[in-house]
Amino acid sequence: MTLLSQLISDNPSVDSFWSLERCVSVAARSEPHGPRSPLMFDVEPEFRSTPRKWDLILTAAYERGIRAR
């Protein structure tokens, strides 16, 4: 299971929502092969650039990362 809060804390250079989106995609690509673990939204991103439907955007980035590996 990938926690959004863990991704944010592991990547202190993330300073906007769009850099978080790239980070989510990279994290999905580095997941081990096998049964896919979901991205869990345990926190809401608190960036000024966070769009209204942020959860859909991050889910799509995670799915793109899974497909790219």
JOBELSUL-V960266 format. One record per residue. N is the residue number from 1. RES is the residue in one letter. NEAR is the number of other C-alpha atoms within 8 Angstrom. Layout:
n: (N;N)
res: (RES;RES)
near: (NEAR;NEAR)
//
This chain:
n: (1;2;3;4;5;6;7;8;9;10;11;12;13;14;15;16;17;18;19;20;21;22;23;24;25;26;27;28;29;30;31;32;33;34;35;36;37;38;39;40;41;42;43;44;45;46;47;48;49;50;51;52;53;54;55;56;57;58;59;60;61;62;63;64;65;66;67;68;69)
res: (M;T;L;L;S;Q;L;I;S;D;N;P;S;V;D;S;F;W;S;L;E;R;C;V;S;V;A;A;R;S;E;P;H;G;P;R;S;P;L;M;F;D;V;E;P;E;F;R;S;T;P;R;K;W;D;L;I;L;T;A;A;Y;E;R;G;I;R;A;R)
near: (6;9;10;11;9;8;12;10;7;6;7;7;4;10;8;10;12;8;9;11;11;9;10;13;14;9;11;11;11;7;7;4;5;4;4;5;6;6;10;8;9;7;6;5;6;5;8;6;7;11;5;4;6;8;7;7;9;10;9;8;12;13;10;9;14;11;7;6;6)
//
